[in-house]
Amino acid sequence: MKAMTPSDTLAAVVGAAPLPRTEVTKKVWDYIKKLDLQDPVNRRMINADDKLKAVFGGKAQVSMFEMTKLISDHLK
């Protein structure tokens, strides 16, 4: 899979090195799990901290499915 360069905003979460899209998603999930950002009631929802809020366009909470689309917008 082709390596993509994350935007500066996304690089704050996954690092600045070019990565395949699958690896970017994996690193975002690692970050979410490490900081326990999944909603405890509805596990499909992600509660954003300040770094993820910037990636998510200012949204405080997004679904898993919306998250992948929003991450794609930060890859070149």
SULGI-V11308 format. One record per residue. N is the residue number from 1. RES is the residue in one letter. SS is DSSP state (A for helix, B for strand, O for the rest). D_LAST is the distance of its C-alpha to the last C-alpha in whole Angstrom. Layout:
n,res,ss,d_last
N,RES,SS,D_LAST
N,RES,SS,D_LAST
This chain:
n,res,ss,d_last
1,M,O,14
2,K,O,11
3,A,B,9
4,M,B,6
5,T,O,5
6,P,B,7
7,S,O,7
8,D,A,11
9,T,A,12
10,L,A,11
11,A,A,12
12,A,A,15
13,V,A,16
14,V,A,14
15,G,O,14
16,A,O,12
17,A,O,12
18,P,O,9
19,L,B,10
20,P,B,11
21,R,A,10
22,T,A,14
23,E,A,14
24,V,A,12
25,T,A,14
26,K,A,17
27,K,A,17
28,V,A,17
29,W,A,20
30,D,A,21
31,Y,A,21
32,I,A,22
33,K,A,25
34,K,A,26
35,L,O,26
36,D,O,28
37,L,O,26
38,Q,B,27
39,D,O,29
40,P,O,33
41,V,O,34
42,N,O,31
43,R,O,29
44,R,O,26
45,M,B,26
46,I,B,24
47,N,B,25
48,A,O,22
49,D,O,23
50,D,A,22
51,K,A,19
52,L,A,18
53,K,A,19
54,A,A,17
55,V,A,14
56,F,O,16
57,G,O,17
58,G,O,20
59,K,O,22
60,A,O,24
61,Q,B,24
62,V,B,22
63,S,B,23
64,M,A,21
65,F,A,20
66,E,A,18
67,M,A,17
68,T,A,14
69,K,A,13
70,L,A,13
71,I,A,11
72,S,A,8
73,D,O,8
74,H,O,7
75,L,B,4
76,K,O,0
